[in-house]
Amino acid sequence: MALPCALRLLCRHLRPSSALLSSLPGQDHSLLVEKTTAAKWKEKKKAREGCSLPGSSWEERLANAVTPLWRLPYQEQLQVKYESQRKILQTLASRLEELGIDAQKPGGLCCPLQPVVPSCYEEFIRHSPLDPCILFHKGGHWRELVVRTTSCGHTMAIVTFHPQELGQEALATQKALLKEFFVCGPGTVCALTSLYFQESTMTRCSHEQSPFQLLHGEPHIFEEVLGLKFRISPDAFFQVNTGGAEVLYQAVGELSQAGGDTVLLDICCGTGTIGLSLAHQMSKIIGIEVVEKAIEDARWNAAFNGISNCEFHSGKAEAMLPQLLSSWEDAQPLVAVVNPSRAGLHYRVVQAIRNCKSIRRLLYISCKPEGEAMRNLLELCCPPDPGKKLAGEPFAPTLAIPFDMFPHTVHCELVLLLTR
């Protein structure tokens, strides 16, 4: 792909979709508040899923692909998500019944389901002065542009590039021109804090597999959550909806019912946001995360915020957790929080949690509970199975709270409290 064509493609994709444009001050908000009946929603569902509404612009097709609920009034979006979570809990109850566990509660659910907690991000996106930046191209070299913004006014852009057959000299030329585009050219409107470049031949690469190369600006961006300051690296997980994350973390703190002598085990801890947000309630925080750069961020975050009752470990949870819990003293109260990727927890992690008698309360956080998380939940709640090395007392679903972290999409974050 010739560079001028690539830059024109990049510039074109820097324009926000109509759904997001309509949320900015001074723009027409009619697309977001359009009154669409349930019947019309069903009629248009097939077309939306195919991203091809007749006569729609490319912005609308993009919005339909990324945020398929954007035409629904917000209260109807919440209802769609609530029904989805209700069906998931019904499925879990049925699966537990098959295992001989009487988990049926009113409505066929395995535990009470509270209403979806609305997003704090809705107002933010409407009033944000920052334009969203998206690049998605299926072929050639320019693959993707990921933009991370914070309430501190920082913006990090990460360009993913497929090198194909290009040599190092040609790659250096592309990076120099890309930097010029954002620093001196049309891309200056983005006012980037950090510009990263990653050569990748896969859907997703870690920093260890293919280093993130800083082309311009600062190596990190910063975010504030519940009065704490957090440093964020390009490949570190961090909730995109900061306001929603604050509400979610506060709920996790309340559900943990931690006393002053409680230890919080934060599995898949990322930059340490959950543990550090709750450190004042706990005697100690132990975080485990596979992304090494995220652990470096977590340690920096603890030191910067003056939090000393935390320790963070870099490595695979399935390798570290069994060893940690095997020597745990039963008398020391232990609450576990898991926030895995969509791939769920490794089986050895589930075994270690299940077989640790000190863990009486477990908070499972998932953005896709109908996926691999369902397998994890069944393993945590099934009767003891020596063949699978699940000897500990089973957990039971106690309460589920969905949080709408992703308005205008069908997804939400489910916090499921398991107790025993």
TORKOL-4160 file (C-alpha; in steps of 0.2 Angstrom, whole numbers, padded with zeros to 4 digits, m for minus):
420
<pt num="1" X="0000" Y="0000" Z="0000"/>
<pt num="2" X="0007" Y="0017" Z="m0005"/>
<pt num="3" X="0010" Y="0028" Z="0010"/>
<pt num="4" X="m0001" Y="0043" Z="0004"/>
<pt num="5" X="m0015" Y="0031" Z="0002"/>
<pt num="6" X="m0012" Y="0023" Z="0019"/>
<pt num="7" X="m0012" Y="0041" Z="0027"/>
<pt num="8" X="m0028" Y="0045" Z="0018"/>
<pt num="9" X="m0036" Y="0029" Z="0024"/>
<pt num="10" X="m0030" Y="0033" Z="0042"/>
<pt num="11" X="m0037" Y="0051" Z="0040"/>
<pt num="12" X="m0053" Y="0045" Z="0034"/>
<pt num="13" X="m0055" Y="0032" Z="0048"/>
<pt num="14" X="m0051" Y="0046" Z="0061"/>
<pt num="15" X="m0068" Y="0053" Z="0058"/>
<pt num="16" X="m0080" Y="0047" Z="0072"/>
<pt num="17" X="m0096" Y="0037" Z="0067"/>
<pt num="18" X="m0112" Y="0046" Z="0067"/>
<pt num="19" X="m0118" Y="0038" Z="0083"/>
<pt num="20" X="m0103" Y="0045" Z="0092"/>
<pt num="21" X="m0104" Y="0062" Z="0082"/>
<pt num="22" X="m0121" Y="0064" Z="0088"/>
<pt num="23" X="m0115" Y="0063" Z="0106"/>
<pt num="24" X="m0104" Y="0078" Z="0105"/>
<pt num="25" X="m0110" Y="0096" Z="0110"/>
<pt num="26" X="m0118" Y="0105" Z="0096"/>
<pt num="27" X="m0122" Y="0090" Z="0086"/>
<pt num="28" X="m0139" Y="0082" Z="0081"/>
<pt num="29" X="m0144" Y="0070" Z="0094"/>
<pt num="30" X="m0158" Y="0063" Z="0085"/>
<pt num="31" X="m0150" Y="0046" Z="0080"/>
<pt num="32" X="m0147" Y="0042" Z="0098"/>
<pt num="33" X="m0164" Y="0047" Z="0105"/>
<pt num="34" X="m0174" Y="0040" Z="0090"/>
<pt num="35" X="m0190" Y="0031" Z="0096"/>
<pt num="36" X="m0189" Y="0013" Z="0089"/>
<pt num="37" X="m0202" Y="0001" Z="0093"/>
<pt num="38" X="m0199" Y="m0017" Z="0098"/>
<pt num="39" X="m0207" Y="m0023" Z="0081"/>
<pt num="40" X="m0196" Y="m0011" Z="0071"/>
<pt num="41" X="m0181" Y="m0017" Z="0081"/>
<pt num="42" X="m0184" Y="m0035" Z="0076"/>
<pt num="43" X="m0187" Y="m0031" Z="0058"/>
<pt num="44" X="m0171" Y="m0022" Z="0057"/>
<pt num="45" X="m0161" Y="m0035" Z="0067"/>
<pt num="46" X="m0155" Y="m0045" Z="0052"/>
<pt num="47" X="m0150" Y="m0030" Z="0042"/>
<pt num="48" X="m0140" Y="m0023" Z="0057"/>
<pt num="49" X="m0131" Y="m0039" Z="0060"/>
<pt num="50" X="m0126" Y="m0039" Z="0042"/>
<pt num="51" X="m0120" Y="m0021" Z="0044"/>
<pt num="52" X="m0130" Y="m0017" Z="0028"/>
<pt num="53" X="m0145" Y="m0006" Z="0032"/>
<pt num="54" X="m0152" Y="0000" Z="0015"/>
<pt num="55" X="m0146" Y="0017" Z="0011"/>
<pt num="56" X="m0135" Y="0018" Z="0026"/>
<pt num="57" X="m0119" Y="0028" Z="0026"/>
<pt num="58" X="m0102" Y="0020" Z="0031"/>
<pt num="59" X="m0103" Y="0028" Z="0048"/>
<pt num="60" X="m0120" Y="0020" Z="0051"/>
<pt num="61" X="m0114" Y="0003" Z="0045"/>
<pt num="62" X="m0099" Y="0005" Z="0057"/>
<pt num="63" X="m0110" Y="0010" Z="0071"/>
<pt num="64" X="m0121" Y="m0005" Z="0068"/>
<pt num="65" X="m0106" Y="m0017" Z="0068"/>
<pt num="66" X="m0098" Y="m0010" Z="0084"/>
<pt num="67" X="m0114" Y="m0004" Z="0094"/>
<pt num="68" X="m0129" Y="m0013" Z="0087"/>
<pt num="69" X="m0141" Y="m0006" Z="0101"/>
<pt num="70" X="m0137" Y="0012" Z="0096"/>
<pt num="71" X="m0154" Y="0015" Z="0089"/>
<pt num="72" X="m0164" Y="0009" Z="0104"/>
<pt num="73" X="m0168" Y="0021" Z="0118"/>
<pt num="74" X="m0156" Y="0019" Z="0132"/>
<pt num="75" X="m0169" Y="0011" Z="0144"/>
<pt num="76" X="m0173" Y="m0002" Z="0131"/>
<pt num="77" X="m0155" Y="m0006" Z="0129"/>
<pt num="78" X="m0154" Y="m0010" Z="0148"/>
<pt num="79" X="m0169" Y="m0021" Z="0146"/>
<pt num="80" X="m0161" Y="m0031" Z="0132"/>
<pt num="81" X="m0146" Y="m0033" Z="0143"/>
<pt num="82" X="m0156" Y="m0038" Z="0158"/>
<pt num="83" X="m0165" Y="m0052" Z="0149"/>
<pt num="84" X="m0148" Y="m0058" Z="0142"/>
<pt num="85" X="m0141" Y="m0059" Z="0160"/>
<pt num="86" X="m0157" Y="m0067" Z="0166"/>
<pt num="87" X="m0156" Y="m0081" Z="0153"/>
<pt num="88" X="m0138" Y="m0084" Z="0158"/>
<pt num="89" X="m0143" Y="m0087" Z="0176"/>
<pt num="90" X="m0157" Y="m0098" Z="0171"/>
<pt num="91" X="m0145" Y="m0109" Z="0161"/>
<pt num="92" X="m0133" Y="m0110" Z="0176"/>
<pt num="93" X="m0147" Y="m0115" Z="0187"/>
<pt num="94" X="m0152" Y="m0129" Z="0174"/>
<pt num="95" X="m0134" Y="m0135" Z="0173"/>
<pt num="96" X="m0132" Y="m0136" Z="0192"/>
<pt num="97" X="m0149" Y="m0145" Z="0192"/>
<pt num="98" X="m0141" Y="m0158" Z="0181"/>
<pt num="99" X="m0127" Y="m0160" Z="0193"/>
<pt num="100" X="m0140" Y="m0164" Z="0207"/>
<pt num="101" X="m0139" Y="m0147" Z="0215"/>
<pt num="102" X="m0155" Y="m0138" Z="0219"/>
<pt num="103" X="m0151" Y="m0121" Z="0214"/>
<pt num="104" X="m0169" Y="m0115" Z="0207"/>
<pt num="105" X="m0174" Y="m0099" Z="0214"/>
<pt num="106" X="m0190" Y="m0088" Z="0209"/>
<pt num="107" X="m0190" Y="m0086" Z="0190"/>
<pt num="108" X="m0179" Y="m0101" Z="0187"/>
<pt num="109" X="m0164" Y="m0091" Z="0192"/>
<pt num="110" X="m0149" Y="m0098" Z="0202"/>
<pt num="111" X="m0149" Y="m0082" Z="0213"/>
<pt num="112" X="m0157" Y="m0065" Z="0214"/>
<pt num="113" X="m0153" Y="m0054" Z="0199"/>
<pt num="114" X="m0153" Y="m0035" Z="0202"/>
<pt num="115" X="m0157" Y="m0022" Z="0188"/>
<pt num="116" X="m0143" Y="m0017" Z="0177"/>
<pt num="117" X="m0133" Y="m0003" Z="0184"/>
<pt num="118" X="m0134" Y="0011" Z="0171"/>
<pt num="119" X="m0118" Y="0018" Z="0164"/>
<pt num="120" X="m0109" Y="0034" Z="0170"/>
<pt num="121" X="m0101" Y="0034" Z="0153"/>
<pt num="122" X="m0117" Y="0040" Z="0144"/>
<pt num="123" X="m0115" Y="0058" Z="0149"/>
<pt num="124" X="m0097" Y="0058" Z="0147"/>
<pt num="125" X="m0097" Y="0053" Z="0129"/>
<pt num="126" X="m0110" Y="0066" Z="0125"/>
<pt num="127" X="m0100" Y="0080" Z="0132"/>
<pt num="128" X="m0082" Y="0074" Z="0129"/>
<pt num="129" X="m0072" Y="0086" Z="0118"/>
<pt num="130" X="m0061" Y="0072" Z="0112"/>
<pt num="131" X="m0065" Y="0064" Z="0095"/>
<pt num="132" X="m0065" Y="0045" Z="0094"/>
<pt num="133" X="m0052" Y="0038" Z="0083"/>
<pt num="134" X="m0054" Y="0021" Z="0074"/>
<pt num="135" X="m0044" Y="0012" Z="0060"/>
<pt num="136" X="m0049" Y="m0005" Z="0054"/>
<pt num="137" X="m0043" Y="m0012" Z="0037"/>
<pt num="138" X="m0044" Y="m0030" Z="0032"/>
<pt num="139" X="m0029" Y="m0031" Z="0020"/>
<pt num="140" X="m0012" Y="m0023" Z="0016"/>
<pt num="141" X="m0002" Y="m0016" Z="0030"/>
<pt num="142" X="m0012" Y="m0004" Z="0041"/>
<pt num="143" X="m0022" Y="m0015" Z="0052"/>
<pt num="144" X="m0029" Y="m0006" Z="0067"/>
<pt num="145" X="m0029" Y="0010" Z="0077"/>
<pt num="146" X="m0033" Y="0008" Z="0095"/>
<pt num="147" X="m0036" Y="0024" Z="0105"/>
<pt num="148" X="m0036" Y="0025" Z="0124"/>
<pt num="149" X="m0042" Y="0041" Z="0132"/>
<pt num="150" X="m0043" Y="0046" Z="0150"/>
<pt num="151" X="m0053" Y="0058" Z="0161"/>
<pt num="152" X="m0036" Y="0067" Z="0164"/>
<pt num="153" X="m0036" Y="0072" Z="0145"/>
<pt num="154" X="m0023" Y="0060" Z="0140"/>
<pt num="155" X="m0024" Y="0051" Z="0123"/>
<pt num="156" X="m0014" Y="0036" Z="0118"/>
<pt num="157" X="m0015" Y="0029" Z="0100"/>
<pt num="158" X="m0008" Y="0012" Z="0096"/>
<pt num="159" X="m0006" Y="0008" Z="0077"/>
<pt num="160" X="m0005" Y="m0010" Z="0073"/>
<pt num="161" X="0005" Y="m0014" Z="0056"/>
<pt num="162" X="0007" Y="m0030" Z="0046"/>
<pt num="163" X="0025" Y="m0029" Z="0040"/>
<pt num="164" X="0021" Y="m0042" Z="0026"/>
<pt num="165" X="0038" Y="m0042" Z="0016"/>
<pt num="166" X="0044" Y="m0025" Z="0020"/>
<pt num="167" X="0062" Y="m0023" Z="0026"/>
<pt num="168" X="0068" Y="m0013" Z="0041"/>
<pt num="169" X="0072" Y="0002" Z="0030"/>
<pt num="170" X="0055" Y="0002" Z="0023"/>
<pt num="171" X="0047" Y="0000" Z="0040"/>
<pt num="172" X="0057" Y="0014" Z="0047"/>
<pt num="173" X="0051" Y="0025" Z="0033"/>
<pt num="174" X="0033" Y="0021" Z="0037"/>
<pt num="175" X="0035" Y="0025" Z="0055"/>
<pt num="176" X="0043" Y="0041" Z="0052"/>
<pt num="177" X="0029" Y="0047" Z="0040"/>
<pt num="178" X="0016" Y="0041" Z="0052"/>
<pt num="179" X="0024" Y="0051" Z="0066"/>
<pt num="180" X="0025" Y="0066" Z="0055"/>
<pt num="181" X="0006" Y="0064" Z="0051"/>
<pt num="182" X="0001" Y="0065" Z="0069"/>
<pt num="183" X="0014" Y="0077" Z="0075"/>
<pt num="184" X="0014" Y="0090" Z="0061"/>
<pt num="185" X="0000" Y="0085" Z="0049"/>
<pt num="186" X="m0019" Y="0082" Z="0049"/>
<pt num="187" X="m0017" Y="0070" Z="0064"/>
<pt num="188" X="m0012" Y="0084" Z="0076"/>
<pt num="189" X="m0030" Y="0087" Z="0079"/>
<pt num="190" X="m0030" Y="0072" Z="0090"/>
<pt num="191" X="m0017" Y="0080" Z="0102"/>
<pt num="192" X="m0009" Y="0063" Z="0106"/>
<pt num="193" X="m0001" Y="0060" Z="0123"/>
<pt num="194" X="0007" Y="0044" Z="0116"/>
<pt num="195" X="0009" Y="0037" Z="0099"/>
<pt num="196" X="0014" Y="0018" Z="0098"/>
<pt num="197" X="0018" Y="0007" Z="0084"/>
<pt num="198" X="0017" Y="m0012" Z="0084"/>
<pt num="199" X="0022" Y="m0024" Z="0070"/>
<pt num="200" X="0010" Y="m0039" Z="0071"/>
<pt num="201" X="0005" Y="m0053" Z="0060"/>
<pt num="202" X="m0007" Y="m0060" Z="0073"/>
<pt num="203" X="m0024" Y="m0054" Z="0079"/>
<pt num="204" X="m0016" Y="m0048" Z="0095"/>
<pt num="205" X="0002" Y="m0048" Z="0101"/>
<pt num="206" X="0009" Y="m0045" Z="0119"/>
<pt num="207" X="0024" Y="m0033" Z="0121"/>
<pt num="208" X="0035" Y="m0049" Z="0124"/>
<pt num="209" X="0029" Y="m0056" Z="0107"/>
<pt num="210" X="0031" Y="m0040" Z="0097"/>
<pt num="211" X="0037" Y="m0024" Z="0107"/>
<pt num="212" X="0026" Y="m0008" Z="0107"/>
<pt num="213" X="0037" Y="0005" Z="0099"/>
<pt num="214" X="0035" Y="0023" Z="0106"/>
<pt num="215" X="0036" Y="0035" Z="0091"/>
<pt num="216" X="0030" Y="0051" Z="0100"/>
<pt num="217" X="0026" Y="0057" Z="0117"/>
<pt num="218" X="0025" Y="0049" Z="0134"/>
<pt num="219" X="0027" Y="0031" Z="0137"/>
<pt num="220" X="0012" Y="0030" Z="0148"/>
<pt num="221" X="m0005" Y="0039" Z="0151"/>
<pt num="222" X="m0014" Y="0041" Z="0167"/>
<pt num="223" X="m0031" Y="0039" Z="0174"/>
<pt num="224" X="m0040" Y="0043" Z="0191"/>
<pt num="225" X="m0051" Y="0031" Z="0199"/>
<pt num="226" X="m0059" Y="0034" Z="0216"/>
<pt num="227" X="m0046" Y="0047" Z="0220"/>
<pt num="228" X="m0031" Y="0036" Z="0215"/>
<pt num="229" X="m0020" Y="0039" Z="0201"/>
<pt num="230" X="m0016" Y="0025" Z="0189"/>
<pt num="231" X="m0002" Y="0023" Z="0176"/>
<pt num="232" X="m0007" Y="0013" Z="0160"/>
<pt num="233" X="0005" Y="0005" Z="0148"/>
<pt num="234" X="m0001" Y="0001" Z="0130"/>
<pt num="235" X="m0004" Y="m0018" Z="0133"/>
<pt num="236" X="m0011" Y="m0016" Z="0151"/>
<pt num="237" X="m0029" Y="m0020" Z="0153"/>
<pt num="238" X="m0039" Y="m0005" Z="0160"/>
<pt num="239" X="m0058" Y="m0003" Z="0160"/>
<pt num="240" X="m0063" Y="0009" Z="0146"/>
<pt num="241" X="m0078" Y="0016" Z="0155"/>
<pt num="242" X="m0070" Y="0025" Z="0170"/>
<pt num="243" X="m0086" Y="0031" Z="0178"/>
<pt num="244" X="m0094" Y="0014" Z="0177"/>
<pt num="245" X="m0078" Y="0006" Z="0184"/>
<pt num="246" X="m0079" Y="0016" Z="0199"/>
<pt num="247" X="m0097" Y="0011" Z="0203"/>
<pt num="248" X="m0092" Y="m0007" Z="0199"/>
<pt num="249" X="m0077" Y="m0007" Z="0211"/>
<pt num="250" X="m0087" Y="0001" Z="0225"/>
<pt num="251" X="m0100" Y="m0014" Z="0223"/>
<pt num="252" X="m0086" Y="m0026" Z="0223"/>
<pt num="253" X="m0079" Y="m0019" Z="0240"/>
<pt num="254" X="m0097" Y="m0020" Z="0247"/>
<pt num="255" X="m0100" Y="m0038" Z="0242"/>
<pt num="256" X="m0083" Y="m0043" Z="0248"/>
<pt num="257" X="m0089" Y="m0040" Z="0266"/>
<pt num="258" X="m0071" Y="m0038" Z="0271"/>
<pt num="259" X="m0065" Y="m0035" Z="0289"/>
<pt num="260" X="m0049" Y="m0027" Z="0294"/>
<pt num="261" X="m0040" Y="m0043" Z="0294"/>
<pt num="262" X="m0045" Y="m0049" Z="0277"/>
<pt num="263" X="m0033" Y="m0053" Z="0263"/>
<pt num="264" X="m0040" Y="m0049" Z="0245"/>
<pt num="265" X="m0033" Y="m0061" Z="0232"/>
<pt num="266" X="m0035" Y="m0051" Z="0215"/>
<pt num="267" X="m0033" Y="m0064" Z="0201"/>
<pt num="268" X="m0030" Y="m0056" Z="0183"/>
<pt num="269" X="m0027" Y="m0040" Z="0192"/>
<pt num="270" X="m0021" Y="m0029" Z="0177"/>
<pt num="271" X="m0014" Y="m0013" Z="0183"/>
<pt num="272" X="m0020" Y="m0016" Z="0201"/>
<pt num="273" X="m0036" Y="m0005" Z="0200"/>
<pt num="274" X="m0048" Y="m0017" Z="0210"/>
<pt num="275" X="m0035" Y="m0021" Z="0223"/>
<pt num="276" X="m0028" Y="m0004" Z="0226"/>
<pt num="277" X="m0046" Y="0004" Z="0226"/>
<pt num="278" X="m0050" Y="m0008" Z="0240"/>
<pt num="279" X="m0033" Y="m0008" Z="0249"/>
<pt num="280" X="m0040" Y="0003" Z="0263"/>
<pt num="281" X="m0053" Y="m0010" Z="0268"/>
<pt num="282" X="m0041" Y="m0025" Z="0268"/>
<pt num="283" X="m0026" Y="m0030" Z="0278"/>
<pt num="284" X="m0017" Y="m0035" Z="0262"/>
<pt num="285" X="m0019" Y="m0036" Z="0243"/>
<pt num="286" X="m0011" Y="m0050" Z="0233"/>
<pt num="287" X="m0012" Y="m0047" Z="0214"/>
<pt num="288" X="m0007" Y="m0059" Z="0200"/>
<pt num="289" X="m0006" Y="m0054" Z="0182"/>
<pt num="290" X="0001" Y="m0062" Z="0166"/>
<pt num="291" X="0006" Y="m0046" Z="0157"/>
<pt num="292" X="0022" Y="m0041" Z="0164"/>
<pt num="293" X="0020" Y="m0022" Z="0159"/>
<pt num="294" X="0004" Y="m0022" Z="0169"/>
<pt num="295" X="0012" Y="m0028" Z="0184"/>
<pt num="296" X="0025" Y="m0014" Z="0183"/>
<pt num="297" X="0011" Y="m0002" Z="0182"/>
<pt num="298" X="0003" Y="m0010" Z="0197"/>
<pt num="299" X="0018" Y="m0008" Z="0207"/>
<pt num="300" X="0021" Y="0010" Z="0202"/>
<pt num="301" X="0003" Y="0014" Z="0205"/>
<pt num="302" X="0004" Y="0007" Z="0223"/>
<pt num="303" X="0020" Y="0017" Z="0227"/>
<pt num="304" X="0014" Y="0033" Z="0219"/>
<pt num="305" X="m0003" Y="0032" Z="0229"/>
<pt num="306" X="0006" Y="0028" Z="0245"/>
<pt num="307" X="m0001" Y="0011" Z="0247"/>
<pt num="308" X="0010" Y="m0001" Z="0256"/>
<pt num="309" X="m0001" Y="m0016" Z="0260"/>
<pt num="310" X="0000" Y="m0023" Z="0242"/>
<pt num="311" X="0011" Y="m0036" Z="0233"/>
<pt num="312" X="0009" Y="m0039" Z="0214"/>
<pt num="313" X="0016" Y="m0055" Z="0205"/>
<pt num="314" X="0019" Y="m0057" Z="0187"/>
<pt num="315" X="0016" Y="m0074" Z="0179"/>
<pt num="316" X="0003" Y="m0086" Z="0174"/>
<pt num="317" X="m0011" Y="m0088" Z="0187"/>
<pt num="318" X="m0011" Y="m0107" Z="0184"/>
<pt num="319" X="0007" Y="m0108" Z="0189"/>
<pt num="320" X="0007" Y="m0096" Z="0204"/>
<pt num="321" X="m0009" Y="m0098" Z="0212"/>
<pt num="322" X="m0009" Y="m0117" Z="0217"/>
<pt num="323" X="0008" Y="m0114" Z="0226"/>
<pt num="324" X="0002" Y="m0098" Z="0235"/>
<pt num="325" X="m0014" Y="m0106" Z="0241"/>
<pt num="326" X="m0006" Y="m0123" Z="0246"/>
<pt num="327" X="0003" Y="m0115" Z="0261"/>
<pt num="328" X="m0011" Y="m0103" Z="0266"/>
<pt num="329" X="m0016" Y="m0103" Z="0284"/>
<pt num="330" X="m0034" Y="m0107" Z="0286"/>
<pt num="331" X="m0037" Y="m0095" Z="0300"/>
<pt num="332" X="m0033" Y="m0080" Z="0289"/>
<pt num="333" X="m0049" Y="m0073" Z="0280"/>
<pt num="334" X="m0047" Y="m0073" Z="0262"/>
<pt num="335" X="m0058" Y="m0066" Z="0248"/>
<pt num="336" X="m0055" Y="m0069" Z="0230"/>
<pt num="337" X="m0059" Y="m0058" Z="0215"/>
<pt num="338" X="m0056" Y="m0064" Z="0197"/>
<pt num="339" X="m0058" Y="m0054" Z="0182"/>
<pt num="340" X="m0052" Y="m0065" Z="0168"/>
<pt num="341" X="m0052" Y="m0062" Z="0149"/>
<pt num="342" X="m0065" Y="m0070" Z="0138"/>
<pt num="343" X="m0055" Y="m0086" Z="0138"/>
<pt num="344" X="m0060" Y="m0088" Z="0157"/>
<pt num="345" X="m0049" Y="m0095" Z="0170"/>
<pt num="346" X="m0037" Y="m0110" Z="0168"/>
<pt num="347" X="m0043" Y="m0126" Z="0176"/>
<pt num="348" X="m0029" Y="m0126" Z="0188"/>
<pt num="349" X="m0034" Y="m0109" Z="0194"/>
<pt num="350" X="m0052" Y="m0116" Z="0197"/>
<pt num="351" X="m0045" Y="m0131" Z="0206"/>
<pt num="352" X="m0034" Y="m0120" Z="0218"/>
<pt num="353" X="m0049" Y="m0108" Z="0222"/>
<pt num="354" X="m0061" Y="m0123" Z="0225"/>
<pt num="355" X="m0049" Y="m0133" Z="0236"/>
<pt num="356" X="m0044" Y="m0118" Z="0247"/>
<pt num="357" X="m0055" Y="m0119" Z="0262"/>
<pt num="358" X="m0051" Y="m0101" Z="0267"/>
<pt num="359" X="m0060" Y="m0093" Z="0252"/>
<pt num="360" X="m0078" Y="m0092" Z="0257"/>
<pt num="361" X="m0082" Y="m0078" Z="0246"/>
<pt num="362" X="m0078" Y="m0076" Z="0227"/>
<pt num="363" X="m0082" Y="m0062" Z="0216"/>
<pt num="364" X="m0082" Y="m0067" Z="0197"/>
<pt num="365" X="m0082" Y="m0053" Z="0185"/>
<pt num="366" X="m0085" Y="m0056" Z="0167"/>
<pt num="367" X="m0090" Y="m0047" Z="0151"/>
<pt num="368" X="m0095" Y="m0063" Z="0143"/>
<pt num="369" X="m0103" Y="m0074" Z="0156"/>
<pt num="370" X="m0111" Y="m0085" Z="0143"/>
<pt num="371" X="m0094" Y="m0090" Z="0136"/>
<pt num="372" X="m0080" Y="m0099" Z="0145"/>
<pt num="373" X="m0085" Y="m0091" Z="0161"/>
<pt num="374" X="m0100" Y="m0103" Z="0162"/>
<pt num="375" X="m0088" Y="m0118" Z="0162"/>
<pt num="376" X="m0078" Y="m0110" Z="0176"/>
<pt num="377" X="m0094" Y="m0107" Z="0186"/>
<pt num="378" X="m0100" Y="m0124" Z="0184"/>
<pt num="379" X="m0083" Y="m0131" Z="0190"/>
<pt num="380" X="m0084" Y="m0120" Z="0205"/>
<pt num="381" X="m0102" Y="m0124" Z="0210"/>
<pt num="382" X="m0103" Y="m0143" Z="0205"/>
<pt num="383" X="m0102" Y="m0157" Z="0219"/>
<pt num="384" X="m0085" Y="m0163" Z="0224"/>
<pt num="385" X="m0077" Y="m0173" Z="0210"/>
<pt num="386" X="m0061" Y="m0182" Z="0215"/>
<pt num="387" X="m0058" Y="m0187" Z="0197"/>
<pt num="388" X="m0057" Y="m0169" Z="0192"/>
<pt num="389" X="m0047" Y="m0165" Z="0208"/>
<pt num="390" X="m0062" Y="m0154" Z="0214"/>
<pt num="391" X="m0062" Y="m0159" Z="0232"/>
<pt num="392" X="m0067" Y="m0143" Z="0241"/>
<pt num="393" X="m0084" Y="m0138" Z="0246"/>
<pt num="394" X="m0094" Y="m0131" Z="0231"/>
<pt num="395" X="m0098" Y="m0113" Z="0230"/>
<pt num="396" X="m0116" Y="m0107" Z="0227"/>
<pt num="397" X="m0122" Y="m0092" Z="0217"/>
<pt num="398" X="m0128" Y="m0079" Z="0229"/>
<pt num="399" X="m0131" Y="m0063" Z="0220"/>
<pt num="400" X="m0128" Y="m0056" Z="0202"/>
<pt num="401" X="m0126" Y="m0038" Z="0197"/>
<pt num="402" X="m0124" Y="m0033" Z="0179"/>
<pt num="403" X="m0116" Y="m0016" Z="0175"/>
<pt num="404" X="m0119" Y="m0007" Z="0158"/>
<pt num="405" X="m0101" Y="m0003" Z="0154"/>
<pt num="406" X="m0104" Y="m0003" Z="0136"/>
<pt num="407" X="m0119" Y="0007" Z="0131"/>
<pt num="408" X="m0126" Y="0005" Z="0113"/>
<pt num="409" X="m0119" Y="m0013" Z="0113"/>
<pt num="410" X="m0127" Y="m0029" Z="0118"/>
<pt num="411" X="m0113" Y="m0032" Z="0131"/>
<pt num="412" X="m0112" Y="m0028" Z="0150"/>
<pt num="413" X="m0101" Y="m0033" Z="0164"/>
<pt num="414" X="m0108" Y="m0046" Z="0176"/>
<pt num="415" X="m0102" Y="m0047" Z="0194"/>
<pt num="416" X="m0107" Y="m0064" Z="0202"/>
<pt num="417" X="m0105" Y="m0067" Z="0220"/>
<pt num="418" X="m0102" Y="m0085" Z="0225"/>
<pt num="419" X="m0101" Y="m0090" Z="0243"/>
<pt num="420" X="m0100" Y="m0106" Z="0253"/>
